[in-house]
Every structure is written in C-alpha cells, then in structure tokens.
C-alpha cells in the first residue's frame, strides 16, 4: 500500500498541500492530529473547515466527545483501518500532521504494552533489590538490561513481565522499525520569523471567528 505523510510545524501549510496532493492523486486525507479528533476543540487546533476541505474526504476529525479518551494506540488502530479502507477504494491515503511518535506507531510494526497485569509482578519482585532485579533481566534480555538503568525499577520489572508472559524480549519488540506500507514523508520547513508571523495571523483569525 502506498501512503503519503505530510509533517511540519503548526502553521506551515500542511493542510493546503494535503488538499492539492489529494486532488492531484485522487486521495483522501487522514488527520494525524490528536486534538482535532474532538468535536468541540476548534479554537487552538487549527481544525480544517468544510470550506477548506474543498470536497476532499477527511478522516479522524470531529468524532469524539471532550471526555473521551484518545491514545496513540487507538490512533494506530484507526489510521491503519482508514488506510485499508481508502486503498480498497482505489484512492491514495494521505496522513496530514501528527507527531513523529504517532506517525511511527501507525506506519511501522510498533507494539504497545497493553493489558499487562503489573501489580502481581510488583508484588512478586518486591523483595528484590534494584541490582538483583537488573541481574534477572540480564539473564533473559541483555539488550534491555543495557538500555534500562538498574535504578529504573519500573522499566526493569516491565521487561521481566513481558518476557515471562510472551517468551519474547521486550527489546526486540520495542526496536521494531519494520514498515507496513510503502510510504513517502514530506517534511515542510521555512524561516522561523516567517513561520511565527503565519502562526500569529492564524491565531488572530481563529479568535476573531
């Protein structure tokens, strides 16, 4: 699957470029912004308007209530689903905006530490000193032991727990940069003073409207 990703600082013109590319390549746009997902968050999020969309289909905008929880893990799942849906329609998925971590999580085989019952492991190892815990980790996952300082007790216990429950090393899982898609990243930049001027004008416009 081919995916286009447009990244860059706020106010630099990602939205305008995404629209132009979408029209040129018969694409649909997936918002990579973790704030624009909320219906009421219009001011301060630079949320695109219906008029600015210019008929291009947008996804992951205005679909959550303020009290709803949103995480990078949920973003990962929903972006992948949208990429699949857009591709099946014969169109080009275009991700616009988002942080580096969010983008990486969506496009690579990044896995999350979910549904691990940590309380029982904290109790299991409560009598171990930090150094003893670290030595336990060295026996099963030397790579993680080299990354996590022995005083980082939470990380060490998490790595031990992951190994015991999955039989795999957490260092292998967390370092996975295997791409799931054939993607191209377009990074936008400009002179800082010019960018700040654009941002100030954008903020004034959002407040006035």
For each residue, the residues with C-beta under 8 A, 3 or more apart:
1: 83 84 87 93 180 181 182
2: 87 92 93 181 182 183 184
3: 83 92 93 94 95 107 181 182 183 184
4: 21 25 27 92 93 94 95 183 184 186
5: 32 94 95 98 103 107 183 184 185 186
6: 14 17 18 21 94 95 96 97 185 186 188
7: 14 32 97 98 100 103 185 186 187 188
8: 12 13 14 187 188 189
9: 12 188 189 195
10: 46 199
11: 46 195 198 199 202
12: 8 9 188 189 190 195 198
13: 8 16 17 188 198
14: 6 7 8 17 18 96 97 188
15: 18 19 46 48 52 96
16: 13 19 20
17: 6 13 14 20 21 186 188
18: 6 14 15 21 22 29 56 94 96
19: 15 16 22 23 29 52 53 54 56
20: 16 17 23 24
21: 4 6 17 18 24 25 27 94
22: 18 19 25 26 27 28 29 56 92 94
23: 19 20 27 54 56
24: 20 21 27
25: 4 21 22 92 94
26: 22 90 91 92
27: 4 21 22 23 24 56 86 91 92 93 94
28: 22 56 57 58 59 82 86 89 91 92 93 94
29: 18 19 22 56 57 58 59 94 95 96
30: 58 59 60 79 82 83 86 93 94 95 96
31: 36 37 48 58 59 60 61 96 97 98
32: 5 7 60 75 79 95 96 97 98 99 102 103 106
33: 36 37 45 97 98
34: 37 70 72 75 98 99 102
35: 38 41 44 45
36: 31 33 41 45 47 48 60 61 62 97
37: 31 33 34 60 61 62 63 64 70
38: 35 41 45 62 64 65 66 68 70
39: 62 63 64 65 66
40: 65 66
41: 35 36 38 44 45 47 66
42: 45 47 206
43: 206 207
44: 35 41 206
45: 33 35 36 38 41 42
46: 10 11 15 202 206
47: 36 41 42 61 62
48: 15 31 36 52 53 58 61
49: 52 53
50: 53
51: 54
52: 15 19 48 49
53: 19 48 49 50 56 57 58
54: 19 23 51
55:
56: 18 19 22 23 27 28 29 53
57: 28 29 53
58: 28 29 30 31 48 53 61
59: 28 29 30 31 82 86
60: 30 31 32 36 37 63 75 78 79 82
61: 31 36 37 47 48 58
62: 36 37 38 39 47
63: 37 39 60
64: 37 38 39 68 70
65: 38 39 40 68
66: 38 39 40 41
67:
68: 38 64 65
69: 74
70: 34 37 38 64 74 75
71: 74 75
72: 34 75 76 101 102 105 112
73: 76 77 105 112 114
74: 69 70 71 77 78
75: 32 34 60 70 71 72 78 79 98 102 105 106
76: 72 73 79 80 102 105 106 110 112
77: 73 74 80 81
78: 60 74 75 81 82
79: 30 32 60 75 76 82 83 95 106
80: 76 77 83 84 106 180
81: 77 78 84 85
82: 28 30 59 60 78 79 85 86 93
83: 1 3 30 79 80 86 87 93 181
84: 1 80 81 87 88
85: 81 82 88 89
86: 27 28 30 59 82 83 89 91 92 93
87: 1 2 83 84 90 91 93
88: 84 85
89: 28 85 86
90: 26 87
91: 26 27 28 86 87
92: 2 3 4 22 25 26 27 28 86
93: 1 2 3 4 27 28 30 82 83 86 87
94: 3 4 5 6 18 21 22 25 27 28 29 30
95: 3 4 5 6 29 30 32 79 98 103 106
96: 6 14 15 18 29 30 31 32
97: 6 7 14 31 32 33 36
98: 5 7 31 32 33 34 75 95 102 103
99: 32 34 102 103
100: 7 103 104
101: 72 104 105
102: 32 34 72 75 76 98 99 105 106
103: 5 7 32 95 98 99 100 106 107 185
104: 100 101 107 108 110 177
105: 72 73 75 76 101 102 108 110 112
106: 32 75 76 79 80 95 102 103
107: 3 5 103 104 179 180 181 183
108: 104 105 176 177 178 179 180
109: 176 177 178 180
110: 76 104 105 176
111: 173 174 176
112: 72 73 76 105
113: 116 158 162 170
114: 73
115:
116: 113 158 161 162 165
117: 120 121
118: 121 122 157 158 161
119: 122 123
120: 117 123 124
121: 117 118 124 125 157 160 161 164
122: 118 119 125 126 157
123: 119 120 126
124: 120 121
125: 121 122 128 133 136 157 160
126: 122 123
127:
128: 125 132 133 136
129: 132 133
130: 133 134 150 151 153 156
131: 134 135 150
132: 128 129 135 136
133: 125 128 129 130 136 137 150 153 156 157 160
134: 130 131 137 138 145 148 150 156
135: 131 132 138 139
136: 125 128 132 133 139 140 160
137: 133 134 140 141 144 145 148 156 159 160
138: 134 135 141 142 145
139: 135 136
140: 136 137 160 163 169
141: 137 138 144 145 159 163 169 170 171
142: 138 145 146
143: 146 147 169 171 172
144: 137 141 147 148 159 169 170 171
145: 134 137 138 141 142 148 156
146: 142 143
147: 143 144 171
148: 134 137 144 145 152 155 156 159
149: 152
150: 130 131 133 134 156
151: 130
152: 148 149 155 156
153: 130 133 156 157
154: 157 158
155: 148 152 158 159
156: 130 133 134 137 145 148 150 152 153 159 160
157: 118 121 122 125 133 153 154 160 161
158: 113 116 118 154 155 161 162 170
159: 137 141 144 148 155 156 162 163 169 170 171
160: 121 125 133 136 137 140 156 157 163 164
161: 116 118 121 157 158 164 165
162: 113 116 158 159 165 166 168 169 170 173
163: 140 141 159 160 166 167 168 169 170
164: 121 160 161
165: 116 161 162
166: 162 163
167: 163
168: 162 163 172 173
169: 140 141 143 144 159 162 163 172 173
170: 113 141 144 158 159 162 163 173 174
171: 141 143 144 147 159 174 175
172: 143 168 169 175 176
173: 111 162 168 169 170 176
174: 111 170 171
175: 171 172
176: 108 109 110 111 172 173
177: 104 108 109
178: 108 109
179: 107 108 182 183
180: 1 80 107 108 109
181: 1 2 3 83 107
182: 1 2 3 179
183: 2 3 4 5 107 179
184: 2 3 4 5
185: 5 6 7 103
186: 4 5 6 7 17
187: 7 8
188: 6 7 8 9 12 13 14 17
189: 8 9 12
190: 12 194 195
191: 194 195
192: 195 196
193: 196 197
194: 190 191 197 198
195: 9 11 12 190 191 192 198 199
196: 192 193 199 200
197: 193 194 200 201
198: 11 12 13 194 195 201 202
199: 10 11 195 196 202 203
200: 196 197 203 204
201: 197 198 204 205
202: 11 46 198 199 205 206
203: 199 200 206 207
204: 200 201 207 208
205: 201 202 208 209
206: 42 43 44 46 202 203 209
207: 43 203 204
208: 204 205
209: 205 206
